[in-house]
């Protein structure tokens, strides 16, 4: 019983740290973007995390979290095979992450 509680706590910590990393990656993408709209995808976020933090996270894991963030913030999904979402630069600071 004790082991499962510790395991659950570790999962929560990992999820929270993953959310923080994704938030930082989105902020970096918005910062470096020239236009008023940034296109978010799990591949872009993964690239930013690799280049800036040396962290490699599975793209499908990032994608699941990104889709939840997009749904929560009502971001428009682009009609592509790979899920991509439009985010206006002015909304970056007010993004909700669960």
ZIPE-V963899 format. One line per field, one symbol per residue. ss: DSSP state (h for helix, s for strand, l for the rest). phi: phi as a letter, one per 20 degrees, with the letter a starting at -180 (. if undefined). psi: psi as a letter, one per 40 degrees, with the letter a starting at -180 (. if undefined). A space follows every 50 residues. Layout:
# ZIPE-V963899
ss->???
phi->???
psi->???
This chain:
# ZIPE-V963899
ss->lhhhhhhhhhhhhhhhhhhhhhhhhhhhhhhhllllssssshhhhhhhhh hhhlllllhhhhhhhhhhhhhhhllssslllllssssshhhhhhllll
phi->.ffffffffffffffffffffffffffffffefeeecdedbfffffffff fecmdddgffffffffffffffdlffeeecfegccecfgfeffdfedm
psi->dddddddddddddddddddddddddddddddeidiehhhhiddddddddd ddefhhihddddddddddddddefihhigidhhiihhhdeeddehhg.
